Amino acid sequence: MGPTYAGPDNGPGGRMTSTTRAVPGYRDEWWQSPDFDRLLGDLLAAELGRMRPGRAASRIVWDPGLPLGDGGLGADSLERLRLAEAVAQALDLPDAPDALLTADTLGHVATEVRRLLPRAGGAITFLTSGSTGRPKAVRHDLRLLWQEVDHLASLAPGTRRILSLVPAQAIYGALHTVLLPRRLGVSVIDLRDQRPGTLPALVQPGDLVVATPPAWTAMAGRVWPEGVMGVTSGAPCPVETFAALRAGGLGLLEIYGATETGGIALRHDEREPFRLLPYWRRDGEQLCREADGAALTAEIPDHVEWLGPDLLRPVGRRDGAVQVADVNVHPERVRAVLLAHPGVAEARVRLMRPDEGDWLKAFVVAREGVEPEALHDALEDWTRKRLTAPERPRAITLGTALPVTPSGKPGDWFIEET
């Protein structure tokens, strides 16, 4: 028997009534899991990508003997310090940087981190993607993370393997591909190097596939073996994709949440609203939860329509105003002005990164048949006539598709030097 989704017929209010036997001591020394090495590797790769603007971030395939410096990651002394600080922040290791600076290989880093973790503060810090501004650090108490993992485990009691197409250093990947396999006592197969369209041929009954909406879209239209379950999060899953996956025999679970909150609500049918996870309660425009003495109060990340005490439907992002030259500007208004140009098919607008400047930048996809260089010049004049000085993007990049992150969220892009 493979994973089964806890749908609306599984208990009062659609709650899961069955339980999954926990691996004894799964919360103790969770960092001893081999999946923890993948978390460290993805954490280091993400930090290197932030430190090296203009160069595409590369995934680190874990090799304990891989040097951090020459012959390996190529990190210089300043980058080594930044990597140590990133690991210390992420894993709640305030005394780690000095100890980690002595590490010269990936395996040495892992050994030092595992030595320090028993004295750590019991939290993991995740960075937001920066899709609505500059990335920020969000600290999550492990007691709250395990609360979510315990509920996730109850939704797929027959899981035998987890197939991952997501990075492990983001909260979605950490929950589903580091902590959940520890809770279930199952192995993880990292398939990020596989083309998503080939994955349906690799799955087996009992598999839990963890992916993001772009990957699921690439896998839609296939026929899936019986007893396979999928999970999607990180961005809204297109309803057409959801419906096609269900038609192909896949039980898909969509999780609504954010880096700041973790999972908030879920659904297994694109025609239905999301249902709050059982440990969340609504308090006006905020949400509250508690677990083993840890507590979290959070703002709902989007405007939502409440259809019942625990049923909601997201209807739009909250105000995304940012400051440029001490003036509040709205990237979505700027995007609308760009989209009004007849040569523009799609656009994204956001703040520059600190190393790029203090203005807005834009990424534009031209309509078919429109010459990019001519469109670039035309948009300079178009925005000058329709936007105030703080609103005008000071860098416009043209491409064939809007950039996305490995987790499927709207991604950043580098400003090309001219």
C-alpha positions in Angstrom: 0.0 0.0 0.0 1.3 3.4 -0.9 0.8 6.9 0.5 -2.8 7.9 0.9 -4.1 11.5 1.2 -6.2 12.5 4.2 -9.1 13.8 2.2 -12.5 15.1 3.4 -13.8 11.6 4.1 -11.0 10.7 6.5 -12.5 12.3 9.6 -14.5 15.2 11.0 -13.8 18.4 9.1 -11.5 16.5 6.7 -8.9 15.9 9.5 -6.7 12.8 9.3 -7.8 10.3 12.0 -5.2 7.6 11.5 -1.7 7.9 12.9 1.8 7.0 11.7 4.1 5.2 14.0 7.1 7.5 14.8 10.6 6.3 14.6 11.8 6.1 18.2 13.8 9.2 19.2 13.4 10.8 15.8 13.7 14.3 17.2 16.9 13.4 19.1 20.1 14.2 17.2 18.2 14.6 14.0 21.3 16.1 12.4 22.9 12.6 12.4 20.7 11.8 9.4 22.5 11.5 6.0 19.9 14.1 4.7 21.6 16.6 7.0 24.6 16.6 4.7 22.4 17.6 1.8 21.0 20.5 3.9 24.5 21.7 4.6 25.5 21.4 1.0 22.5 23.4 -0.3 23.0 26.0 2.4 26.7 26.5 1.4 25.7 26.6 -2.3 23.0 29.2 -1.8 25.4 31.4 0.2 28.1 31.2 -2.4 25.5 32.2 -5.0 24.6 35.3 -3.1 28.3 36.2 -2.7 29.1 35.8 -6.4 26.8 38.1 -8.4 26.8 37.5 -12.1 27.6 33.8 -11.7 25.0 31.1 -11.7 24.8 29.3 -8.3 25.8 25.6 -8.7 24.4 22.8 -6.6 27.0 21.1 -4.4 26.9 17.3 -4.7 28.0 16.2 -1.3 31.5 14.8 -1.2 33.1 14.8 2.3 36.6 15.2 0.8 35.7 18.3 -1.3 37.9 21.2 -0.3 36.3 24.6 0.5 39.2 26.4 -1.2 41.3 25.6 -4.2 40.4 22.4 -6.0 36.9 22.5 -4.6 34.5 25.3 -3.9 37.2 27.9 -4.6 36.2 30.0 -1.6 38.7 32.7 -0.5 39.2 33.7 3.1 36.3 36.3 3.1 34.0 33.8 1.5 35.0 31.2 4.1 34.0 33.6 6.8 30.7 34.4 5.2 30.0 30.6 4.8 30.7 30.0 8.4 28.5 32.8 9.5 25.7 31.5 7.2 25.9 28.0 8.7 26.0 29.5 12.3 22.9 31.6 11.6 20.9 28.9 9.9 21.5 26.2 12.6 21.4 28.5 15.7 25.2 28.1 16.4 26.3 31.4 17.9 29.8 30.2 18.6 30.3 28.3 15.3 32.1 30.8 13.0 35.5 30.5 14.7 35.3 26.7 14.9 34.1 26.4 11.3 36.9 28.6 10.0 39.3 25.7 10.7 37.3 23.3 8.5 38.9 22.8 5.1 36.6 20.2 3.5 32.8 19.6 3.4 33.2 16.6 5.7 35.1 18.7 8.2 32.3 21.3 8.2 29.8 18.5 8.8 31.8 17.1 11.7 32.2 20.5 13.4 28.5 21.3 13.0 27.5 18.0 14.4 29.8 18.5 17.4 28.3 21.9 18.1 24.6 21.1 17.5 23.9 19.4 20.9 24.6 22.7 22.6 22.6 24.7 20.0 19.4 26.7 20.7 16.9 24.4 19.0 16.0 26.4 16.0 16.6 26.7 12.2 16.7 30.0 10.4 15.6 30.2 6.8 16.0 33.1 4.4 13.1 34.3 2.4 13.4 34.2 -1.4 13.3 37.9 -1.7 10.5 37.7 -4.2 8.7 40.6 -2.5 11.8 42.5 -1.4 15.3 41.8 0.0 15.7 38.4 1.6 15.2 38.3 5.4 16.1 35.8 8.0 13.2 34.0 9.8 14.0 31.9 12.9 11.8 28.9 13.5 11.7 27.0 16.8 12.3 23.3 16.1 9.3 22.4 18.3 7.0 24.2 15.8 8.8 22.6 12.8 8.4 19.1 14.3 4.7 19.9 15.0 4.3 20.4 11.2 6.3 17.3 10.4 4.2 15.1 12.7 1.1 16.3 10.8 2.7 15.8 7.4 3.6 12.2 8.5 0.0 11.5 9.4 -1.0 12.4 5.8 1.1 9.8 4.1 1.5 6.8 6.5 2.5 4.4 3.7 5.5 6.3 2.4 8.5 4.1 1.5 10.7 6.7 -0.2 10.8 10.4 -0.7 11.8 11.7 -4.2 13.0 15.3 -4.0 13.2 18.0 -6.7 13.7 20.9 -4.2 16.6 22.5 -2.4 16.9 21.5 1.3 18.0 24.8 2.8 14.6 26.5 2.2 11.8 25.7 4.7 9.7 23.6 2.2 12.7 21.4 1.4 13.9 21.2 5.0 10.5 20.1 6.3 9.8 17.5 3.6 13.3 16.2 2.7 15.3 16.4 5.9 12.9 16.3 8.9 10.0 14.3 7.5 12.2 11.4 6.3 13.8 11.3 9.8 10.2 11.1 11.3 9.2 8.4 8.9 12.5 6.5 8.8 12.6 6.5 5.0 15.3 7.4 2.5 15.5 10.4 0.2 16.5 10.3 -3.4 17.6 13.6 -4.8 16.4 13.9 -8.4 17.2 17.5 -9.1 19.5 16.5 -11.9 16.7 14.6 -13.6 14.4 16.3 -16.1 11.0 16.5 -14.4 9.3 15.1 -17.4 11.2 11.8 -17.0 10.3 11.4 -13.3 6.9 9.6 -13.6 8.8 6.6 -15.2 11.0 6.4 -12.1 8.4 6.4 -9.3 7.2 3.3 -7.5 4.2 2.6 -5.3 4.8 4.1 -1.9 6.8 7.1 -3.2 6.2 10.7 -2.0 7.3 13.2 -4.6 8.3 16.7 -3.4 8.4 19.4 -6.1 7.3 22.9 -7.0 4.6 24.1 -9.5 7.0 24.5 -12.5 8.2 20.9 -12.1 4.7 19.6 -11.6 3.6 21.4 -14.8 6.4 19.6 -16.6 5.1 16.3 -15.2 1.4 16.9 -16.0 -0.4 14.7 -18.5 1.5 11.5 -17.4 -0.1 8.4 -16.0 1.2 7.7 -12.4 1.5 4.3 -10.7 -1.1 3.6 -8.0 0.0 4.6 -4.5 2.1 7.6 -5.4 1.6 10.9 -3.6 2.9 14.4 -4.6 3.4 17.5 -2.6 3.5 21.0 -4.0 4.3 24.4 -2.4 6.4 27.5 -2.8 4.0 29.2 -5.2 0.4 28.7 -6.4 0.0 25.5 -8.4 -1.9 26.3 -11.7 -5.3 24.8 -11.6 -4.8 23.2 -15.0 -1.7 21.4 -13.7 -3.4 20.2 -10.6 -6.3 18.9 -12.6 -4.1 17.1 -15.1 -2.1 15.4 -12.3 -5.2 14.2 -10.6 -6.5 12.9 -13.9 -3.3 10.9 -14.3 -3.9 9.2 -11.0 -1.6 11.2 -8.7 -2.8 12.2 -5.2 -1.5 15.8 -4.9 -1.3 17.8 -1.7 -1.0 21.6 -2.1 0.4 23.4 0.9 -0.3 27.1 1.4 2.3 28.9 3.5 5.4 31.1 3.6 8.9 31.1 4.9 7.7 33.3 7.8 5.0 30.8 8.9 5.7 27.4 7.5 2.6 25.5 6.2 -0.7 27.3 7.0 -3.3 25.3 5.1 -3.7 22.6 2.6 -6.0 21.1 0.0 -6.0 18.0 -2.3 -8.4 19.4 -5.0 -7.9 22.6 -6.9 -11.6 23.2 -6.9 -11.7 23.4 -3.1 -10.5 26.1 -0.7 -7.5 25.6 1.6 -8.2 24.2 5.1 -6.1 25.5 8.1 -3.7 22.9 9.5 -5.2 21.7 12.8 -2.7 23.6 15.0 -3.4 27.0 13.5 -6.3 29.2 14.7 -7.5 32.5 13.3 -7.3 35.6 15.5 -8.7 38.5 13.4 -6.1 39.1 10.6 -3.5 37.0 12.4 -2.8 33.4 12.9 -1.7 31.8 16.2 -0.2 28.4 17.1 1.5 26.7 20.0 3.6 23.5 20.5 5.4 22.3 23.6 5.8 25.8 25.0 6.8 27.4 21.7 4.4 29.9 20.2 4.0 31.8 17.0 1.8 34.7 15.9 1.9 35.5 12.3 0.2 37.7 9.7 -1.5 35.9 6.9 0.9 36.5 4.0 -1.9 37.3 1.4 -5.3 38.8 1.3 -7.7 35.9 1.8 -11.4 35.2 1.6 -12.6 33.3 4.6 -15.2 30.7 3.7 -15.6 29.2 7.2 -13.7 29.1 10.5 -10.8 27.2 9.0 -11.5 27.5 5.2 -9.7 30.2 3.2 -8.9 31.1 -0.4 -6.0 33.5 -1.2 -7.3 36.4 -3.4 -4.2 38.6 -3.8 -0.9 39.7 -2.3 -0.8 42.3 0.4 0.5 45.8 -0.3 4.0 45.4 -1.8 5.2 49.1 -1.6 9.0 49.6 -1.3 11.0 52.7 -0.6 13.1 54.3 -3.4 14.8 57.6 -2.7 12.7 57.9 0.5 9.5 57.6 -1.5 7.0 54.7 -1.3 6.6 53.1 -4.8 4.6 50.1 -5.9 6.4 47.7 -8.1 3.1 46.3 -9.3 2.0 49.7 -10.6 5.3 50.0 -12.5 4.8 46.5 -13.9 1.3 47.5 -15.1 2.9 50.4 -17.0 5.4 48.1 -18.7 2.7 45.6 -19.6 0.7 48.4 -21.2 3.4 48.8 -23.9 2.3 46.9 -27.0 5.6 45.1 -27.3 5.7 43.6 -23.8 4.3 40.1 -23.1 5.3 39.8 -19.5 7.3 41.8 -16.9 8.6 41.7 -13.3 9.7 44.6 -11.2 11.7 44.6 -8.0 14.3 46.4 -5.9 17.9 46.1 -6.9 20.1 44.1 -4.6 22.3 46.2 -2.3 25.3 45.6 -4.6 23.4 46.8 -7.6 22.0 50.1 -6.3 18.9 51.6 -4.6 16.5 51.8 -7.5 14.0 49.5 -9.2 14.9 47.1 -11.9 12.7 45.3 -14.4 12.8 42.0 -16.3 10.8 42.1 -19.6 9.7 39.4 -22.0 9.0 40.7 -25.5 6.1 39.7 -27.6 6.8 37.4 -30.5 8.3 39.3 -33.4 9.4 42.3 -31.4 13.1 43.1 -31.7 14.6 43.3 -28.1 17.1 46.1 -28.6 14.4 48.4 -30.1 12.0 47.4 -27.3 14.6 48.3 -24.7 15.0 51.8 -26.2 11.3 52.3 -26.5 10.7 51.3 -22.9 13.2 53.9 -21.7 11.0 56.6 -23.3 7.8 54.9 -22.4 8.6 54.8 -18.6 10.1 58.3 -18.6 6.8 59.8 -19.8 4.5 57.7 -17.5 6.4 57.2 -14.2 8.0 59.5 -11.6 11.7 59.4 -11.2 11.7 57.0 -8.2 9.3 54.7 -10.0 11.4 54.4 -13.2 13.4 51.1 -13.4 17.1 52.1 -13.8 17.9 48.8 -15.4 15.7 46.8 -17.8 16.7 43.3 -18.7 15.1 41.4 -21.6 14.7 37.6 -21.8 12.6 34.8 -23.1 11.0 33.9 -19.8 10.6 35.3 -16.3 13.3 34.0 -13.9 12.3 31.6 -11.1 14.1 30.2 -8.1 14.9 26.4 -7.7 11.8 26.3 -5.4 9.6 27.7 -8.1 9.1 31.2 -6.7 9.6 34.4 -8.7 13.4 34.7 -9.0 16.0 37.5 -9.0 18.2 38.3 -12.0 21.6 39.9 -12.5 21.9 43.3 -14.2 24.0 43.0 -17.2 27.0 45.4 -17.3 27.0 47.6 -20.4 
